[in-house]
């Protein structure tokens, strides 16, 4: 029985949950802050935005 979800949407959901966990752990336990001159949060954000853009493009082209 199919629930109407494909493996791509499941992967996107899992990826989104992992991103949220990394963000919460980084801000609450590692002291990451936006705009404080720290490079790690910015690098993670740039990589994730790029990956998200590629995922959207892939979905639109297939």
Secondary structure as the mmCIF struct_conf table of DSSP 4:
data_model
#
loop_
_struct_conf.conf_type_id
_struct_conf.id
_struct_conf.beg_label_comp_id
_struct_conf.beg_label_asym_id
_struct_conf.beg_label_seq_id
_struct_conf.end_label_comp_id
_struct_conf.end_label_asym_id
_struct_conf.end_label_seq_id
BEND BEND1 UNK A 4 UNK A 4
HELX_RH_AL_P HELX_RH_AL_P1 UNK A 7 UNK A 29
BEND BEND2 UNK A 30 UNK A 30
TURN_TY1_P TURN_TY1_P1 UNK A 34 UNK A 35
BEND BEND3 UNK A 36 UNK A 37
HELX_RH_AL_P HELX_RH_AL_P2 UNK A 39 UNK A 61
#
